[in-house]
Amino acid sequence: MKQLVIGTAGHIDHGKTALIKALTGIDCDRLKEEKERGITIELGFAYYRFGEDIFVGIVDVPGHERFVRHMVAGAWGIDMVLFVVAGDESVMPQTREHLDICELLGIKRGIIAITKKDLVDDDMVELVTEEIKELVKGGFLEDAPIIPVSSTTGENIDLLREQIKRNATEIAERSREGIFRLPVDRVFTIKGFGTIVTGTCISGNIRAGEEAEVYPFGKRARIRTVQAYHEDVREAGAGQRVALNLQGIEKQEIERGAIIGRPETLLLTSRIDATLRYLKLPFKPIKNNTILRFHIATAQVEARLILLDRDVIEPGDEAFVQFAFFEPTVVLPGDRYIMRGSYAIQTLGGGTVLDIAPGRHKRLSDDLERIYLLLQQGSLRQKAEYHIEKGGYKGVSRDYLAMLLGVGRDVVEGIVADPASSRWMKTVGKTLVRAERFLAYKKLLKTLLDEFHAKNPLKIGISREELRTRLPDAEPHIFQAALEDVVGEGVAEIEKDRVKLKSTTQKPDQSRVETEILGILDKRGLTPPSTAEIVEELRIKEEHVKDIFGKLVYEGKVVRVKGDMYFSRTHIEALKKTVKEYLSLKKEMSPADVKAVLGLSRKYMIPLLEYLDEIKLTIRVGDKRVLRTGS
């Protein structure tokens, strides 16, 4: 059965709620205040079944100017509008504003009903019809059928039903593929069931038993039951009025404007790129950085308007803009929004979301037109390429790309699997990187290695972590993949935790200096010279001596005990053996014993004793050393 959602629109007291009751038998005014005042304040809901083929949900919106926010919430996501004009009043202010909102939301189909026919004569009906035609000329309702009806007498109600059915037959049902989103328009509790949320499902599908997330609040809940039009169903999706019974969350933790979705499938954003159409009405130009009200789905948030290609926007103009939100908001590319004044209650314009995670564009730059055209008219592959390029050396994950494109993960997998994608995209685990970026990253890695060896000819190589931090910011697995490629190409090699160019070989004079230093250390035993003394003796630069000591320590030929005090590994091993044998026999050793056994002054004795403690051979007890247990 095809399922669609219709929304009403029109000025206050033009008979929208009475018309729905005449069509369906359902009174949408449920609040006591609505009954007493005779006006619709909150959204109302009804439904009608056309045989076994078509099921139509109906959203009744308020007509009063104070409740335009509710009207936008109700009209967002509908498939067709039932546009209502009263025969005794004709076109009024909210008639025009509601028509503008429907146009801006991209609604394509509708029917116009002239209500209260029983209160006027045929001449008045004809006059109202002409005024309506003038109003809708050039818009999406220009060719819409106009049907005069009376909700009181029932005149032409059957005719209106037939027209609704005819339109519904011609409208394509919404796809239930893609990212599930249910903008919340009502939250309440039922005793014994707990928290209930309702809304018009605008994309995807959901089943009972699944986990859901309440955006932007970050709360999670289990879906206990799913209803569509008051009936329990196993699954509900796009094009239906849906109620979800949520377990594990309280009513006060949700409010109108929230979005129910699956966990980690929607993005909270504080900035978007968008198109903007400023209505051609007697408004003033809007300046860059103006604060406005941004309406999307059932949410309203204050936002700063950033005009990218101009300083002001005139009534009737369209532009490429950014919105910087005062609070994080959930949107997807392709979503329609309404823009209203921050203080004056007036719809100013609206447009379409293009990018939900843009950078801060340079205003008035030459590249803006290219970006605007790509985001508006580019193919899905071109947009994917653009978003991956924005990710720089970090790239983007497949799940994140799905959010940026506003599609399901399966669509992204299709892009990745396309053989043509390998020409411009590099896959690294779950991350997608522009192939050119990955090659540039590898080139930088090689350049850093070249520069490191040029500046440090005597060092064995650079540590992995130091190399990674010197490169542009990227995920560790991107660095690892690039490093493995460079090693695989025979350019570099890895020894322990150090990376070096494979072509780097030890220079003859370096080898000679290493041999001379080792000879000096072997000769001096446990009383080695300082670095300064070696520099003076060998007449080479101090930094070169330190580099060689670093290399010899790394290779295990030399032991650094303290500061610039280096010992031959052979003599340190002999010291350890001597101390261990002495303590095994005597049980303890004082500094005087060390001096007597080894003949060392305090300059060398104290650092060596502390070194033996550090390597856990000995432990200090008072001023004496004993063998550590297990040594």
Beta strands, then each sheet from edge to edge (+ up, - down):
strand 1: 2-9
strand 2: 44-50
strand 3: 54-60
strand 4: 80-86
strand 5: 110-115
strand 6: 146-148
strand 7: 182-183
strand 8: 186-190
strand 9: 194-200
strand 10: 205-207
strand 11: 211-215
strand 12: 219-228
strand 13: 231-233
strand 14: 235-237
strand 15: 241-247
strand 16: 259-261
strand 17: 268-278
strand 18: 286-287
strand 19: 291-296
strand 20: 299-307
strand 21: 312-313
strand 22: 318-330
strand 23: 336-341
strand 24: 347-355
strand 25: 396-397
strand 26: 425-428
strand 27: 431-434
strand 28: 462-463
strand 29: 492-495
strand 30: 498-501
strand 31: 558-562
strand 32: 565-568
strand 33: 618-621
strand 34: 624-627
sheet 1: 2+ 3- 1- 4- 5- 6-
sheet 2: 7+ 16- 11+ 12- 13+
sheet 3: 7+ 16- 11+ 12- 15+ 9- 8+
sheet 4: 10+ 14-
sheet 5: 17+ 22- 20+ 19- 23+ 24- 17+
sheet 6: 18+ 21-
sheet 7: 25+ 27- 26+
sheet 8: 28+ 30- 29+
sheet 9: 31+ 32-
sheet 10: 33+ 34-
end
